[in-house]
Structure formats: C-alpha cells, structure tokens
Amino acid sequence: MTQNPHIIIDDDEAPAREMVGDYLKMHGFNVTLCDGGKSLRGAIESGVPDLVVLDLNMPEEDGLSIIRDLKSRTNVPVIMLTATASPIDRVVGLELGADDYVAKPCELRELMARIRSVLRRSTAKAPAAAEGGDARATKEQLVRFGTKWLDLEAQALRDDEGNEHPLTASEFGLLKVFAANPKRVLSRERLLELANARDAEAFDRAVDLRIMRIRRKIEIDPAKPAVIRTIRGGGYLFSPTGDKA
C-alpha cells in the first residue's frame, strides 16, 4: 500500500459521496468518486485501489452484483454502506467477500476507523509474502488446517508452496477461533462470541455458509470434512490431525 491509500467511494447520491470523499481527503487519503458499477469498473482499469466503499442500494446495478463482479477479478477490500439493507443483504455481501459494513447515514469517524482497520488487515499480508511467507514465520504463528497453513500474524492462508489463498476478514476470524480451540466442540453462539461478531444476527445466519467456503479451501474432500467437522446438535470441532478422535 502506498503512503497515502487510494480509496474509491461508489455511491449514486452525489452529496453523500462528496461528503465522504472530502472527509477522507482531509485525513490524507487519495480519493476517487464513482456513481455506479460502470464508473467503478472504469476507475479500476486505471489501477486497483487500496479499498472500495460501496453503497449497496443503487438504481442501475445493485451493490451485491458489483461486489460479486469485483471479487471475481480482484482482491480489493470492500466496505458496504447499507441504508435499508436487511440482515440477509449484509450476509450475502459478507459471503461474496465484503470485509465490513457501515450503516447509512454513516458516522464519518466510524467509517474512517473501519477503513483503517480493514486496510491494516489487508496490508498485514504483504510483508510476510515479500519475505517468504511461512518460511520466516515462527512455528507458533502457523497453524495447519488440512491442506493449508494459517499464518496468524499475517492473517493469511497459504499452501505448502507458499501460495496465498484469499480469506475474508470473517473467515480469518473463524479460523483464528478454531486455532485457539482445537478438539473442542464450539456452538454457533460460542463461535460468534469468540470471533467478536459485530452483527450477531447477520453473522449467525452466515456461519454455516462461511464454514462451507472455508472447507473448500482446506479440506482434501470438502464433501467429507475431516478438519472442521460438524457435530450434530453441538456445532463444529477443529481436528488438527483430521481424524475422528
């Protein structure tokens, strides 16, 4: 990330995007303003930004379809702005790879704090990758999850060759909880508590989907999970060795 992060604000309401843009510029960010999916794609063709702040409710193309397209082509972090969006909209957005959300009308200091938090998480991966990733990480910072290694310090998931496999912030949060609680059955409620889920309703309804996505990344056979197992009536259990013991 450059010294002055580049943020794209995508909102079809000119006063809202200009207000957010002016505030971020005042605090040292480089800002590009967009008014929909078409202008966002055009801006990204000139260079992928450090983060996108995206309004979910836009008339020409809704924010969820924009997130889906954006994440299929880049790993740029996304913060959703939600005005009338229901919890299921937030769930879908998070499942599509969004990193966080802020309610509209947004409190600008909160939005800036969340932007900085997401930027810290996304840029923490870069130094480790540049230095050889897991080759330089200490043993305590690495946790084996099936076919991958979780680097707790860099918040990154890598294979044995050192290739990084993208994780959303919420996926990393769940893996971190499992890493700290091996061979313990964790209910959905306990997972939410330990992961400090900010929106319990939205996250609770997405836990099963999120674990399904994690399994696709770490299990030898996601259809027969052995590393993160479902305990009927109990929740989930992380088995580091992938056995049934």
N, C-alpha and C positions, 0 to 999 in steps of 0.2 A: 504494500500500500504506500502511496506517496505521502509526503509530509502533510499535504492538505487533501484529505479524502474527497473523492468525487461522488456526489450524491445526486441521483435523479429523482425528482418529485413528479409523479404522474397522477394528475387529478384534473378532471374536466371542469372543475369550478375555478375560474381564474383567481378570484380573491383568496381562496384557500391555499392554492399552490404558491401564489406570490407571497403570502404571509409566511408560510413555512420556509420558502426559499430565502426570503430576506433575513429571517431569524437565523438560519443555518449559516448564511454568508457572514452574518455579524459575528459568528463564533468560529470563523476560519475555514469553513467548508467550501469547496468548489461545487456549485450547484447548476444543474440543467433542469429546466422546467418542460414538462410534456403534458399533453392534454388527451392522451388515449393510447391505445395499443400501437397504432400506426406510427405516431411520432416517437414513441418509446423505442420501437424497433429501429427506426431511422437513427436515433441518437446512439444506440448501442453499436450500430455499424461503424461508427467513428471511434469506438473504444468502449470496452466493458467497464462500467463504473465500479466503485467500491461497494455501493449499496443502492437499492431502489426502494423508495417509499411509494406505495401503490394504493390508490383508492379502489376498494372493491366494487363500488357502485357507480359504474359509468354507463351511459346510454348506448354507445356504439358497440362496445365489446366489454363484457364484464371482467372484473379483476381476476376471477378464478381461471378463466381461459387464458388470460395474459400470463399468470403465474405458470400454468401448465406449459405454455409455449416457451416462456423464458427459461424455465428449469430444464427443458429438453435440450437447450442449446448452450447454456452457461451454468456456472455455479454461483452466480452473483447472489448475495444475501438479499432477502426481501422482507420489509416490514409492511404489513397490511394496515390500511386505515379503514375502519369499519364504522359506518353510521347506523344503518338499520339492519346490518347483517345479523342473522340469527346464530346461535352457537354452532349449528351444523355447518354454516358457511365458514366459520373460523376453523372448525375441524377439517373441512375439506381443504382449506387454504394451507393449514399446517401439514396435512398429509401430502399435498402437492409439493411441499418443500419450503414454504414460507417459514421464516425464522422467528417472527414475533408479530404482534398486532397492537394497535393503539386505537381507542375509540374516538370517533369524531363527535363534536368538535374537540380537537385534541389540545391538551395542555402542552404548550411548546417545550417546557422544561422536561416533561416526562418523555416526549418524543425524542428530544436530543439525548437524554440519558439512555434510552433504549437503542438509539442509533449507535452510540459509543459502545454499549455493551455488545451488540451484535458484531460491530467492527473488531472489537477485542477478540471475540471468539473466532472470527473468520481469519484474522491475521495471525493468530497464535500458531496456526498450522504451518505458515510459510517458513519461519526459521528452521523448524525441525526438518522439513522437507529439503531445504537447501543444504543442511548439514549432514544429510544422510539418514534422516528419519530415525527409525528404530535402532540403527547402528550406534547412535550416540545417546540414546535414552537409557536411563538406568533400568535395571530389571524391575524395580518397584513401580515404575511408571508404565510398564507394559503388562497387559492382561490378555491372555489367549482366549479368544472367542471362536471356537471351531476352526474355520479356515482362515481367520484373520487375527490381527493383533490390534488391540485398542491402546493407543498412546494417550494416557490420561493428561499429561502436561500439554501436549499439542492439540488435544481434543480431536484426534484423527484416527481413522480406521484404515489399516494397511494390510496387504497380503505379504506372503513370505518374500516376495521380490522387492518389497518396499513401495509398491504402487498404492496410491491413496484411493480409497473408495468413499465418495461423498456421504456425509452424515448431516442430517438436520440437527439443530440445537436440541430438539426434543428427543430425537433418537439417541444422541450422545448422553442426555440426561438419564435415560432409562438404562443404557449400558453401564454408566457410571454407578448407578444404584445396584445393578446386578453384580458388578465387580466387587463392590464393598460387602455384598451379602451372598457369597457362594453357598450353594447347597441349603438355602433357606427358602421356604415357600413364602412368597410375597403376594398378598392380595392386591387387587387393583387399587383399593383405597390406600394401602401402605405404599405402593409404588408412587402414587400421586403425592403422598406426604413427603416421602424421601426425596423425590425429584423436585420438590418445591413448585409444583404446578400452580401457575398463577390463576388459571381459569379451570377450576376443578371440573365443572360440567363439560366444557369443551374437551379437555384432555381425557376425562374418564371415558367418553364415548369414542375416543380415538385410540385408546391403549391397545386394543386387540389388533386394529389395523396397523398401528405402528410396529408392534412386535412381529406381525406378519412380514412387514417390509424389512425389519432387522434380520429375520430368519433367512430371507432371500439372499442376504449379504454374507451370512456367517455359517449357515448350515451346509453340510455336504448334500443332504437331501431335505430341502425345506418342507416337503410334504410329510416327512417323518422326523421332526425336530428332536435332536438329542442334546443340544447345548442349552437352549432355552425351552424348557418343557412346560406343557400345560398340565397343571394338577387339578383334576376335576373337583369342583366345589371349593378349591382353595386359592387358585391364582396361577403364579408362574414360579419356576425354580431354575436357577442357573447352575448347570452341572459342568464345571470346568473340563472334566475329562470326557464328557459326552457319554457317560454311562448311565445306567438306571439305578445306581446305588444311592 
